[in-house]
Amino acid sequence: MSAQDSFETPVDDEYKSRTGQHLTMPVQSDTAPVEDPIDPATADTDAQLEKDDKEAIDSSNIIDGSRTRGAKPAGTYQHVATCYR
């Protein structure tokens, strides 16, 4: 296949909102331009992902190591074998 292959049917804008219609959500044409908020020069880069990670981590939401919800300290649990006859 080449980049020139077109598998889409011609656009039918019959569904789009018309002047005077009062729909709760206006519908625009498929051919109307859409503003893209993503800058292609900086999109999907390691720097952007690192920035997103730093913004996502809220250090005030991290609990300290002394609070473990009642778990026993590591290495202190011993399995007790029970034998039923």
MODELLER restraints for C-alpha pairs under 7 A, 6 or more apart:
rsr = mdl.restraints
at = mdl.atoms
rsr.add(forms.Gaussian(group=physical.xy_distance, feature=features.Distance(at['CA:13:A'], at['CA:29:A']), mean=5.75, stdev=0.5))
rsr.add(forms.Gaussian(group=physical.xy_distance, feature=features.Distance(at['CA:13:A'], at['CA:30:A']), mean=6.92, stdev=0.5))
rsr.add(forms.Gaussian(group=physical.xy_distance, feature=features.Distance(at['CA:16:A'], at['CA:27:A']), mean=4.97, stdev=0.5))
rsr.add(forms.Gaussian(group=physical.xy_distance, feature=features.Distance(at['CA:16:A'], at['CA:28:A']), mean=5.32, stdev=0.5))
rsr.add(forms.Gaussian(group=physical.xy_distance, feature=features.Distance(at['CA:16:A'], at['CA:29:A']), mean=5.57, stdev=0.5))
rsr.add(forms.Gaussian(group=physical.xy_distance, feature=features.Distance(at['CA:17:A'], at['CA:26:A']), mean=5.82, stdev=0.5))
rsr.add(forms.Gaussian(group=physical.xy_distance, feature=features.Distance(at['CA:17:A'], at['CA:27:A']), mean=5.17, stdev=0.5))
rsr.add(forms.Gaussian(group=physical.xy_distance, feature=features.Distance(at['CA:17:A'], at['CA:28:A']), mean=6.47, stdev=0.5))
